[in-house]
């Protein structure tokens, strides 16, 4: 069993940014054996793995919770949709989105409830995406339906950069795939003759550029270890 005091010293040294080699030299100079030192490092690694697993579990739970809350909100709206006037509908969308983003940002930046904050920001992004389609339906906007997913993806990427939330980047990926697969081939064959198709083509081009730039920025921010992995 690892010595608790030694393990605490190793943990503190690692937190201060000391390399393992330096810690080994210090402890060997103090009379500790290599086996005991290695045992302390192993115990810290086990604790870290447990902590990471716990964080991942919490993240998954709050994310699923945010999705269910979002589904509940829109189930309520859908049930009363016909009775609502347009200003009320738009107001509900904007207020729900604003409250989710605001509360999420506050919890993420001003408190220690970072996972809950990320979940609320994710909920706000789901409301934002649903709002795009609801507004288009309300005002009978003629558009190519994958364009809505492109706008949703672009807005989500912008918010992900603004609040540094990786779950939003992850959700933007399937949105982009849906938009790409769903776009009819007519946007290429009819390019230049129809303003509707021209708009779709322009959005597709913009989303492609944004996706590549986003990937490049994320990769630039990665540590060398992650770059080798990916």
N, C-alpha and C positions, 0 to 999 in steps of 0.2 A: 504494500500500500504506500502511495506517495506521501511524503511528509507535507502536511498542510501549510506550514510556514514557507517551505521551499517552493511549493506550488504557487503560493500567493506572490512570492518574490518574482518568480518567473513570469507570472501573469502580468504583474505590474511593469516589469521590464519590457515585455512585449508591447504593452499598451503605450509605453513611452517611445516606442520605435526602435528599440535596440535590436540588432540582428542576433540570430541564434548563436552564431559563432562567438560573439562578444560575451553573451550570457554564459555560454559554456566555459569560456576562459576564466571569467570571474568566479564561477562556482567551483571549478577545478582548483583555482588558486586558494579557495577557502577550505579545501579539503574534501569536497563532495566527490563521490565516484561517478563515473560516466553512467552506470546503470541507474543510480538514484536520480540523476539529472534527467535522463531520458524518460524515466517513469513519471516524473513531474510534467514533462512536456506532453506525454501521452494522456495524462489525466486531464490536462487543460484542453487538449484536442477533443476528448470525449465530452467534456462539459460544453464546448463550443458547438459540437454537433447536435447535442440535445437542445441547446438554445436556438440554433438555426431551425431545427425541426419544429419547435414550438412556434417560432415566428411565422414559418410557412403555413402552419395549421391555422393560426389566427388570421393570417392574410386571406387564406382560402375561405374561411368562415365568413369574415366581414364582406368579402367580395360577393359571395353567394347571397348574403343578406341584403346587400345593396341592390342586386339584381331582382330579388323577390319584392323588395320595397318599391322599386321602379315599376315592376309588373302590377303590383297592387294599386299604385297611383293611376296607372293608365287603364286598369280595369274599371276603376271608379269613374274616370273621365269618359270612357267608352260607354258605360252604362247610362250616363246622363248627357251624352254628347248632343243629342238632338234638341234637348230642352235648353241648352246654353246658347247665348248670343255670341257673336264673333269676338267682341271685346273681352267677354268673360273667358272664352277659350284661350285667347292669346295671353290674357293676364295670368291664368293658371299656369300656362307653360313657362312664362317668363319668371313668375314668382317662384315656382318650384325649382327651376334651374338656378336662379340667383341664390335662393336659400341653400341649396345643396352645395353650390360652389363656395359660397361665403362661409358656411359652417365647416366645410371640408378644409378650406384654406386655414381657417382659424385653428382647428384642431391639429392640423399638420404643422403649422409654423409657430403657433403660440402655446401649444401644450405638448404633452408627451404621447398623446393619442394619435400617433402618425398613421397607423393602419386604419383606424376609424376615419381619419381625415381623407386618406386615399380612397376609401370605400365611398364616402360622400361625394368626392370629386368625380369618381366613376359614375355614381348615380346621376350627377348633374350632366355628365356627358351623354348618358343614355337618354335623359330627358331632352337634351339638345338635339340629338339625332331624331327622336320621335317627333319633336316639334317641327323639324324640317318637313316631314311627310304630312303632319297634321295641317300645317299652314298651307302647304301646296294643295291639299284636299279642300280646305275651307274656301280658298280663292280660285279653285279650278285652274291652277297654274299648269299650262301645257309644258311638259318637260319629259325627258327620258328618265325613267325611274332610277337607273343606276347613278344618275347625276346626284341624287339625294345622298347616296352612300359616299360619293366622292366628297361632297360638301361636309358630310358628317366626319369623314376621315381627316380632312384638312383641319377642321375645327378641333378635332381631338388631338391631332399632332401639335397644333398651336398651344392648346391647353397643357399638354404633356410637357412641353418645353417651359411654359410659364411657371408651372408648379413643380417641375422635376418629378413627375409621376410616371414610373415605368409601366404600371398596369394599363395606362392609356395608350402607350405605344403598342402594347401587346394586342389590345382590342382594335387598334387601327389596322392591324395586319389583315384580319378576316374581312373587315369592311372594304379594304382595297381589293381583296380577292373577289368579293361579291360584285363590286363595281366592274372589275375587269371582265369577269365571266359573263355578267349580265348585259354588257353593252352589245347591242345588235351590230352585226357587221355592216349595216346600212350607213353607219356614221363614216365609214371609209368610202363606200361606193358613191354616196351622195354628197361628199364633201364639196363645199363651195356653192351648191345650188339651193340649199335649204338652211335658213338661219337657225332652225332648231337643231339640225345635225351639226352645224358649224359650232354652236355653243357646246354641244356634247363633246365634240372633238377637242375644243379648246380646254375644257375642264379635264379631259383625259390627259392631255399633254401637260397641263399644270400639275395635276396630281402625280404624274410620273416624275417630273422634275423635283417636286417636293419630297417624294419618297426617296429618291436617290440622295438628295441633299441631307435628309434626315438620317439615313443610314450612314452617310459619310461622317456627320457630326457625332453620332453615337459611337462609331468606331474610333474616332479621334479621342473620345473621352475614355475609352476602355483602357484598362491596365494591360501591360504586355502579356500577362498570363491569360487573360480573357481573349486577347487577339489571337493567341496561338490556339486556343480552344475552338474559336469560331472560324 
